Amino acid sequence: MHWICPYCDREQTVTSPNFSSIGLAFQIEAPYGGEIGLQGSAIRCANPDCNRMEVRARIREAGASVGGGFVLRPDGKTFLDVRLLPSSHARVYPDYIPAPLREDYVEACQICDLSPKASATLARRCLQGMIRDFANISKGRLIDEISTLKKLLESDNAPKGVSPESIEAIDAVRSIGNIGAHMEKDISVIVDVDPEEARTLIELIEMLFEEWYIAREKRQTRLQRVVAIAEKKAEAKQAPKARSVKARDD
């Protein structure tokens, strides 16, 4: 089974020593909605530097067994699939990404399955905060901030990492996030956001964390290393001169 560790992002093939699954059908005859049961699974990361476990719980369809009682159906429907450990899909990001952005991101991950609309609203707020912090644009309304960022990009004055595609995606999140933030004029019109759509918005945040903040930090670190090397070489050039002057003085 192919699996990506939610802690360290290491892709791996799960083998039996690192995987365990249990199943239990509830022994209740003819409940409303049909027989169901609980399945639990655990996977341990094979990366020795991680070694942590993902634990999931699923509510699944059950049926009567030949010997009596109920068992989980191998091909039965899954009604609920919840990850218990870790408690969300949120990745751990470095401290140079502002704490309010990381907090909105983590909370959007935590409620993605329980309330996709609320998750989309938090994703919208996180992206607005990113524009204000990374691009230093604050206009009150997200639509105006996106417009300003677009003009900066067109005039070649946008921060490195900002692209037409990222601006277009942020604008799309603005409209989706509005679904959770504002009720439709006709309250009988229900515009829903499903968990998969909410996860897609979260993936955009993760992508921009990488392309904006992490890429900028890596770029600055590389440049600092170059400057440090140049300074070291300059000091090395000055050292023989200093020794020569000292020798003449002596």
N, C-alpha and C positions, 0 to 999 in steps of 0.2 A: 504494500500500500504506500502510495506517495503521500508525503506530509511535509508541511513547512512549520517549523517550530514558531509559536507565537511570541516566544521570549527573545530568541537570538536570530530569527529569520533564516535559519539553516535548512536548506532543502535536503530531504533524506528519504530513504526507503525504510518503512517501519517493519521490523521483524518481530517474531513471537516473544523473545525475551523482554522486549520493550513495549509490549501491547497486552492489555487484558480487557476483557469484556464480560459483563454479567447481565442477565435478563430475568425479570420476574413479572409474570402475568398476575393481575389482581383476580382473586378467586371470587368474583361477584357475578352471579348469573343474570343475564339479560338486562344490563343497565341501559339507561337512555343513551343513545349514540353508539352502542355496541361495546364489546369487551376491549379493554386496553391493558397495557402493562408498561413497566418501566425498564428501560435499558440503560446501563451505565458503561462507559468505556474510559480507559486511561492510557495515555501514551507518554513514555519517557523519552526525552531528547537524548540522542546518541552522542551529541557533542559533549565531550568531557568537561568543557569550560562552562556548560549550561546545566545539563543533567536534571532539568526541571520537568514537571508533568503537566500535561493538558488533561483535564477531566471534563467529560460531557455527560449530560443526562437527556434522554429522549423519551417522550411518551409515544408509544407505538400501538398499532392495532394488534389485538390478540384473538385467539379462536379456541374452540374446544379441541382437546387432544383425544387421541384414540383411547388412552388409558384413563380418561376422565380428567376433569379440571380444565384449566386453560393454559395455553402457551403463546408466546409471541409468534406472530406469523413471519416467516423468513422474508416474504415479499409484501408484508403488510404496510399500510400507510403510516407515515410519521406525522403526528399532530403537533409536536413541539420538540425543538432541538435547541438546548441551552448549554452554553459552555460555562462551567462552574469555576474552573481554574485555567488560565487566569480569568478574572471576572469580566474582562472586555478585550477587544481586539487592539486596544491602544498600544502603540510602540512607545518605548522610552526615548525621549529626545534630550539633547544636551541643554545645559542651563543658558547658553547664549541665545536660545530662542526664548522670547519673553514668557514669563510664567502665566499671564492671563491667556495667551494663545494656547499654551500647552494644556491648561486647565479646561478651556472650552473644547479642545480636541478630545481629551480623555473623556469628558462628560458626554460628548456626542457619540463616542464609541460605546460607552456604557449603556446608553438608552436606545441604541440603534434598533434593536429587535423589539423592545417594549413599546417605544414611541417614535417611529420613524419621522413623523412630522416635527416633533421637538428636536430630534437629532439634526434634521435638516436646518432648522432655525439656528441651532448652535453652530453648525458648520458655516452658515451665512455670517454669523457674528464673528467667528474666528477669522474668516477671510477678510472681512472689513477691518478687523484689527491688524491683519497682516499688511494691508495696503497703507494703513495709517502709520504703522511702525517702520516697515521696510522701505516704502516709497515716500514717507513723510508727507502724506496727503490727508487732510482732514476737512471735509466739506459738510458734515452733518448728515447727508444722505448718501447711501452707498452708490446709488445710480450716478450721482455727481462725482463721486470719488473715482469710479470706474471711468467716466468720461475724461476726467483730468489725467488719469494714468494713461489712457489711450492717446491723448494729445502729446504727453511726454514721450511716449514710444515713437510716435510719428515724427517728432522733432529730434529724435536720437538723444533724448535726455533722461530716459527711464533708467532705473538701476539695472545693472547686469543681472540676467536671469529672467527678466520680464519679457514675455513674447506675446505676439498677437493671439496665439492659441490659448495661453493662460488667461489673458484678459477676457476672451470670449467665454471660456469655461466659468470664470468668476461671475460674469454677468448672468450666465445660465443658473448658477447657484443662487444668485440674488432673487431671481424669479421663483425658483423652487422654494427657497427659504421663506419667501413671502406667504406661501401657502400656510405655513405654521404660524407666522407672525400676524397675519391679517385675515379676517373672515371675508368670504365672498359677499358681494352686495346681496345676492339672493342666497339666504342661509340654507335653502333646500338643496343648493348645489354643493356636493361634497367632492372636493379634489383631494385625492389620497396620495400618500407617499409610502411605497412599500420598503421593507428593510433592505432589499438589494439596491434600490435607488439611493437610500440613505448611505449605504456603504460606499457607493460610487462617489458621493460627495466627500466622504471621509478620505477616500483614496486621493482625491484632488488636493486636499490639505496636506497629506503626506508627501505628495509629489512636489508641492510648492515649498514645503519645509526643506526638502532635499535641494531643489533647484535654486531657491533664494537664499536661505539662511546657511545651510550646510555647505553649499558650493562657495558662498562668500567667505565663510570661515576658512575653508581649505585654501582658497585663493590667497587670503591674507597671510595664512601660515606659511605657504610656499614663498611668498614675496619677502616675508620677514626672514626666512632662512637664507634667501639670496643676499639680502642686505647684511645679515650677520656674517656671511662668508666674505663679502666685499670688505667689511670693516676689519675682519680678522687678517685678510691679506694686506690691507693698508697698514695695519699695526706691524705686520711682519716686515714690510718694506722700510718702515721707520726705525725698526730696531737696530739694523746695522749702522745706520747714520748716527744714531744716538751713541752707539759704542765707539764709533770712529772719533766723534767729537770728544768724548770722554778720554780716549787714549791720547789725543793731541794735548788736551789740557794737563794730563798727568806728565 
